[in-house]
Amino acid sequence: MKVNKYDVAIIGGGISGLTLAKFLAEEKVNFILLEEDGRFGIKPCGEGITPSLGKYSFYELYESRKGIERTYERMAVEIGGNKVFLRIPNIICNKHKVEGELARQAVKKGAEIVKKSRVRKIERVGKHFLLLPQNIYCKILVGADGVKSITREYLGIKPPNFALAAAGILKRKQKEDYYTIKIVPKITRLGYLWEFPKLNTINVGGGSIEVRSIQRILNFLKREYPHVDFKVHPIPMGKPTRSYGKSILLVGDAAGQVIPPFGDGILPSMICSKIASEVISKASRNNFRKIDFSIYEKRWREELGTYFKVGFILLKSLQLAIRSERTVSYTHLTLPTN
């Protein structure tokens, strides 16, 4: 049976894995990326992207405009028929095209990406990891394999808390200059619905950390949008997990690197993957001797820790307010738009 050896193996070809592949390829690191699906962008989500966090810009990391459909400067929060407008910029993308473009960039720089290749088992053989059934040996393993990460499970790290979300595409054009979040307590007390207008369609969906309410959300969405095909997927919603072990890193959803309460995960995962690429590239230049991957966790927590902490506090505050049956009248509420 053929045996393949690499310095680094990345499990998972979503936003985080492909971003890491792109930057590792730039540094000529010997690696392979294994993606279980046959196409990119399978995971359903709202397809919204925060334009920047700290010193990092989405466009600087992405280096393309392909798959970007619309940009917005404000968000409407709709409660009981009333709308409150907040200045929260958002980029709405076609995630399938964005992931495809990241893969194209990575391959152009020399990356080896294999689709339809699901890793089912990880073993330690001497100083290497053995990935099965592929028979791939590697010195460094990166888990970019989502909420149900086999890599995180191998490390013995508890999975992050998660929400369940349903998303689909409505074939309708909308000209408004805002995107919408809807709070509907009768449908979900610990979540929200959304409408994210794209170029000629609208990404519609809903999610909740109260996972048992996902069926109510689905029923509501199917009544509102009867011709939309909705898919359900877990999204990390809480504090990130530990993101490293001996010769192993976790990036993106595998490490819960999603900012609550709105499930902001694309840019945070790209930032963490960029940091991971720098740490791995430096280790590669030293032939992977004396590896200290705690540096990776320290760096991403320094860059994004405040965003995760504030998001978590906001999430817990919303939970407390809803559970204590407090109500707020939004009819006369006026908020600044800048």
PyMOL commands that set and color helices and strands:
alter all, ss='L'
color gray80, all
select helices_A, chain A and resi 15-26+58-62+95-108+150-155+211-224+252-255+266-285+294-323
alter helices_A, ss='H'
color red, helices_A
select strands_A, chain A and resi 4-11+31-34+48-49+52-53+56-57+68-72+75-79+82-86+90-93+113-114+121-125+128-132+136-143+162-170+179-183+191-197+202-208+231-236+244-245+248-250
alter strands_A, ss='S'
color yellow, strands_A
deselect
rebuild
show_as cartoon
